């Protein structure tokens, strides 16, 4: 592929419940990727069939922290999130062999 579409999976409690109950998996993807490219990338990388892809652009957030030198302000950058629904009976192994 010309660019890396799938950046990393999102592993949180909410995404874990989605994967257990509804067979949906969340990924951080390239901001310029569309749903068809995301579907193709997931199917190639994990050898599964994808039923649907939902995308959302998560906004950036301002963050601040206290240090010895004073208050440091910064931003957490925006990213695009894709929630991929797999076909019935399909499963992804995001954790590898633990």
WOZIHU-V95657 format. One record per helix or strand of 3 or more residues. SS is the DSSP state (helix for helix, strand for strand). FROM is the first residue (numbers start at 0). LEN is the number of residues. If there is no record, write none. Layout:
ss:from:len
SS:FROM:LEN
SS:FROM:LEN
//
This chain:
ss:from:len
strand:5:4
helix:12:10
strand:23:6
helix:34:12
strand:49:9
strand:60:7
strand:69:7
strand:78:8
//
